[in-house]
Amino acid sequence: MKKIQFIPISESVPGLISAPIPAHKKIPEWYKEQPAVIGDKLVINDGGNPNTTIKKCMPVLDDMTAGYYILLPSDLIVGWNDDGTPYFSWSLDTTGGHNIRGELDYLPKLIEGHGTEQVSHLHIPWGFSIYPQKFNNYWRIVTPKGYSCMFRHPSWVFDVPFYTLSGIVDTDNHPVPVNFPFLIQQGWEGMIHEGTPIAQVIPFRRTEWESEIVMDNNAEGSMEYRRATKKLMHRYKDNWREVKTWK
């Protein structure tokens, strides 16, 4: 089993800031509340398929529980200046205190801004501010040799007023913390709570790929799928899915 390491940037971090967690420990509330079937009982439609919902879709579950979450380390207030730029305030004291060597222990600010020039040609998604921001990360991330990490917005989490931008970093070589650029919803005001997932970290092995087009009528695969339809439920889960482990 491979191991990913989250190394605090300061001795004060572990006692002050919530550690990264496996994503399966913070499944979105909407998914927990989603009924497994449409209506009040399980039935088969005219096409031979059950009336199940997204709750029964294993690819969705595997996606939302993949990897690890970096959590917001402090309650965060979002407001707006008269010129349309956002401002942020937070409860975390980043001056920290004195570490075990008696030195004053400073931490980076929770939020820093990016210049609009850095994304001057990006088509900002509708409803988001044109002023990009950045979550500073208090954990250095280290993976085994040959492994990188994909960083992205927490999967299937749409009820937050920010969108974390994606990136891939070779975390077996990168010697400093990876910070997370994000966009904030234009005009949204209020508090984002400490412990909210702000980035999903998915380690993967680097390898070379090449593509080809292959003519194949997939007769064997089609028959295999038809045999699977003899069972009403869990066709993909019981026949083709492999369990992913994130600890």
Buried (B, 14 or more C-beta within 10 A) or exposed (E): EEEBEBEBBBBBBEEBBBEBBBBBEBEBEEBEEEEEBEEEEEEEEEEEEBEBEBBBEBEBBBBBBBBBBBBBBBBBBBEBEEEEEBEBEBEBEBEBEEEEEEEEBEBBEBBEEBEBEEBEEEEBEEEBBEBBBBBBBBBBBBBEEEBBBBBBBBBBBEEBBBBBBEBEBEBBEBEEBBBBBBBBBBEBEEEBEBBBBBBBBBBBEEEEEEEEEEEEEEEEEEEEBEEBEEEEEBBEEEEEBEEEEBE
